[in-house]
Amino acid sequence: MATDNEILIAKKGTFVLNNTTEKTVDVNAIVVLEDTVFNVIKIAGVDVKSTYIAAPATAVKAGTIIRATAAQQFSGVKLTSGSALLILA
């Protein structure tokens, strides 16, 4: 598991997700780049979007950072609209 500093500096790199194709990759954090509606946010292949977003059908505002709890990593992200920066694990 990456340290907080490694995540902050994106030591493993980043990926800009700006389409509606699911990106299946280990992710330490998601940074929302513009108002974005998420279709899926997965941990271990299971959609956990409603665990991290109170109103999942509503756009998450630009600048939001989403981090998995309990030292977990996201395993996949799919957007309905908008764009997000994936901090790779």
NUKOLKE-293679 format. One record per residue (C-alpha): residue in one letter; x, y, z. Coordinates in pm, whole numbers, padded with zeros to 5 digits, always signed. Each point is the difference from the previous one (the first is absolute). Layout:
BEGIN
aXYZ ...
//
This chain:
BEGIN
m+00000+00000+00000 a+00128+00345-00092 t+00085+00255+00264 d-00192+00327+00022 n+00296+00187-00150 e+00024-00245-00293 i-00368+00056-00070 l+00032+00380+00024 i+00283+00007-00253 a-00167-00268-00217 k+00313-00213+00010 k-00161-00274-00213 g-00140+00252-00248 t-00343+00121-00100 f-00265-00064-00261 v-00256+00253-00125 l-00335-00171-00041 n-00216+00214-00229 n-00226-00246-00177 t-00264-00256+00095 t+00219-00310-00037 e+00075-00176+00330 k+00365+00026+00105 t+00102-00313+00190 v+00318+00078+00189 d+00110+00031+00365 v-00069+00356+00116 n+00104+00169+00326 a-00210+00313-00046 i-00242+00166-00241 v+00019+00375-00062 v-00310+00141-00167 l+00107+00245-00275 e-00344+00138-00090 d-00353-00065+00122 t-00018-00377-00056 v-00260-00275+00026 f+00148-00340+00084 n-00155-00315-00145 v+00220-00239+00200 i+00270+00022+00265 k+00129-00349+00086 i+00202-00161+00276 a+00102-00362-00068 g-00236+00001-00299 v-00308+00102+00205 d-00178+00332-00059 v+00032+00207+00319 k-00103+00336-00148 s-00286+00050+00248 t+00246-00049+00289 y+00195+00308-00112 i-00270+00217-00163 a-00323+00081+00190 a-00200+00076-00316 p+00170-00215-00266 a-00213+00130-00290 t+00103+00361+00076 a+00322+00153-00133 v+00294+00014+00238 k+00153+00348-00004 a+00337+00081-00154 g+00287-00012+00248 t-00142-00287+00205 i+00250-00267+00104 i-00133-00351+00062 r+00217-00244+00196 a-00083-00360+00089 t-00035-00072+00371 a+00170-00271+00208 a+00323+00001-00207 q-00185-00132-00306 q+00046+00096-00363 f-00256+00060-00272 s+00012-00262-00275 g-00208+00166-00268 v-00170+00327-00090 k-00260+00077-00266 l-00152+00341-00066 t-00340+00102-00130 s+00124+00355-00067 g+00287+00229+00094 s+00364-00086+00062 a+00222-00120+00284 l+00370-00042+00070 l+00082-00348+00128 i+00301-00016+00234 l+00141-00342-00083 a+00103-00254+00263 
//
